[in-house]
Amino acid sequence: MLDPRVLRTLVAEASLAPSVHNIQPTRWRPEDGRVVVTADPARRLPIGDPEGRDVAVSHGCAVEGFRIAAASQGLAVEVAPDGSDVAVLTLKGVAEVDPLAAFVGARRTYRGRFEASPSARDACARLAETCPDLVMLQEQEAIADLAALYDDASLRWFRRADYRAELVSWMRLSRRHADWARDGLNAEAMAMSPLEAAGAGLVLRPGVFEALDKVGLARALVAEAPVVRSATAVALFHRPADEPPFETGRRFYRVWLAFTQAGLSASPMAVLADDEAASASLRAEHGLGLDRRLITAFRLGLAPASRQPPKPRLPLESLILV
Ligand SMILES: Cc1cc2nc3c(=O)[nH]c(=O)nc-3n(C[C@H](O)[C@H](O)[C@H](O)COP(=O)(O)O)c2cc1C
């Protein structure tokens, strides 16, 4: 029998893991002394993530978060991926505290501008040496090229009205939104002022975006190049092509915690992997063979000390199924 208080502690910590658009799709059901991990069927992204890869990566992040939390309680977790559910977790044996556990509370997606920092540069160089699944771009020119590639790819996706509608459904552009502090992407987390948030809501509307695009304004409105160019480095995160996305998610979270451990803030730029042209260009330029899959590109750097983005999360009651 798993103590319900322990389960609550472990799920609370697991829920701090990243998830795509902060949809928080992972649910936890205690059963016969084990924990069955399931997916909330209502929390998917059929347009942006039709194969459910990013959702599966998000489950992997959450389960890795659960494992790290259990280890802090001295408990080892056996993770068995499961065909019908996401995974079945069995707590057995003794575990040592995970060195990344100390960084779970501080990890955030930071979407603002970075500060120039020699220590961040050193940290990125060290990570490049220790993480074989990262290609670290540190040259200013390479980062600027990637920033342009990112804006091109973003524009291609934003031109799809169905993609915009799905994204907007997860945006919380005003504090009055009922789910502002619960899930999705709120304006503060997206580093938008209230005015910018109101503007984004307008620009992304059907008809408005197309009209702005016709007069050549859409690109500038979705452009993030200045923020990307402020990064100390961009890390291309790649994994074996045949790795199940759930396993990729477990590594995804550990890599991100390692960034936090190194004093770096990060933001993924998934569109660089999702957009065929951008992904093909990056793969060719950086010699990623067919045996590797580009998972995402993280922009990395030092965030100003005062800019700690919020962490909207669902209450535990909706994550633990009884
Ligand atoms: C698979 C995956 C893909 C993501 N892609 C993006 C992305 O393209 N752009 C972005 O800004 N954040 C991206 N994120 C970050 C999530 O939006 C973020 O984890 C979520 O909003 C929760 O916020 P937190 O990371 O600060 O806890 C991604 C996260 C995951 C797990």
The ligand as a Gaussian input file, in Angstrom:
#p B3LYP/6-31G(d) Opt

LIG

0 1
 C        7.865000      18.557000     -25.535000
 C        7.893000      20.018000     -25.142000
 C        7.963000      20.990000     -26.133000
 C        7.974000      22.343000     -25.788000
 N        8.071000      23.289000     -26.777000
 C        8.108000      24.597000     -26.455000
 C        8.257000      25.587000     -27.458000
 O        8.357000      25.294000     -28.641000
 N        8.294000      26.887000     -27.083000
 C        8.205000      27.258000     -25.777000
 O        8.239000      28.457000     -25.498000
 N        8.082000      26.335000     -24.793000
 C        8.037000      25.016000     -25.096000
 N        7.951000      24.072000     -24.111000
 C        7.923000      24.497000     -22.706000
 C        6.535000      24.438000     -22.125000
 O        5.696000      25.423000     -22.705000
 C        6.659000      24.624000     -20.595000
 O        7.324000      23.521000     -20.072000
 C        5.330000      24.795000     -19.907000
 O        4.725000      25.997000     -20.305000
 C        5.478000      24.792000     -18.375000
 O        6.294000      25.829000     -17.937000
 P        7.652000      25.589000     -17.136000
 O        8.605000      24.872000     -18.076000
 O        8.128000      26.976000     -16.790000
 O        7.385000      24.755000     -15.926000
 C        7.928000      22.717000     -24.413000
 C        7.873000      21.721000     -23.436000
 C        7.852000      20.394000     -23.786000
 C        7.789000      19.335000     -22.705000

